[in-house]
Amino acid sequence: MAQKQPAIVVCFVRACWFVPGLRAKMEPMPAIDAAIGLLTCPVCADALTREHRQLRCGRGHSFDIARQGYVNLLRGPAPANADTAEMVAARERFLFAGHYQPIREAVCSACEPGGRLAEVGVGPGYYLGAAVAATHPPAHLGLDISVAAARRAARRMMACAVADTWQTLPIGSGSLDRLLCIFAPRNPPEFARVLATGGQVVVVAPRPQHLAQLRARLGLLNVEDDKLARLDASFAAAGLELVSRQELTFDIDLDAAATADLVGMGPNAFHDGARDFPRALTTTVAVAISSYESD
């Protein structure tokens, strides 16, 4: 009798798949459930709720949840400059190899514990995952305009949505306490809108010395000398005050594969052809970790 039990269980599970309502109860809870309270409909800005494998608003707009657990909230096709799967894979290899570990540690130190947390330009989830583990937010969300990026982050059990940082964010006004923007596009007016009073934005931006040796060797674009001043001005205009800044500088040793990933994970991947990467290169990482607060 015991030998027949596995067959009985299999038959029961297969039968349940066709029973209305029971199938939904047996489906795993997608990672996006951790962020439903933060999200709004990108069409009408109403609140969203989950019904089976969709997010729906009260006006009938619906958005499918992918099997990996993320949801696409773009109002049109992804732009041509969205990170490709190859770019996301390069970023994943480079970041999780630990080359930017000091930046991740500094970001986590800059984040106050608790509070609802999101990251724009989440990529494969390298920084958001660490911040969630360090600060234990009651809700978190990663946004990226790249479907490939949202897919990779969602596979790490992070709540993710595909959205355009340059447009109105699909997040309710005053819904966030912490927002991360790490080497990603910045939209200060929208950041100010989605932050609660006293909320914090942590921004990582390159300084002029950033990757200087690599840029000189490969002929890449320089970082503007006034980049941080313009950054501060744009955030101040949106009512976000600079409250702290840490300048972080360290060297990294790269082989040809790591150099290729570093170049391939950024905008140069769109227009650079095949390169002869050096077998070994030491280059300087120079960034500013800035914290801005909403008034």
C-alpha angles and dihedrals in degrees: 000000000000090000091061096052097087091055091049091051092049092050091049093052092048091048092050089057089072098043110102112242094007093079091056091051091054096048115103116253107256119233090246089074087080090066107035091106090059099046130089132188110273090215103050104003093239120144118272130226130186122248110180106300097350140075112222136184128210092260094059102258110142136191126194120235110227118232089252089061104253127115128220111227098169113129092216141005119316112267120254092252095059111122112269125226088258092054092049091049090051091050091048093052093046098045099042089049084071101244092133097035093123089057092051091050092049091050091052091049091051093053116088113227122262126010131104110299135200138169127207114211090023095173111180091344099257096141100030092051091054093045092051091051092047101043104028097218118198088230134012138184137187120205127194134159089221118086089202091056095047089049093053094046093046090054086062087059095257121141105247140174132185108238140145115250090204092061132058106301115238090237128108119253112267092007099125135066097183131029127184124204110177118176086330137121113282128219105179097182091054092043089054092049097053095044122092118231107290091018120153134230117197111199126187114198133166122256122218093267093053111131089342095158092048093047092049092048095049101030096245124163120278126239112251116251092227096046096115094045090054090046092054092047094052092050093045090053088057093050096259113132124207107240102168142003132191120194110209123194129175140141127245128198114221135189122206094272094050091046090052090051093048092052093038096053094061139059092284088072090074098059109016118099127208112321135197100234118201116254090231131015135167114205136173123248110208119174141153120228105204128186120205125187130208116234 
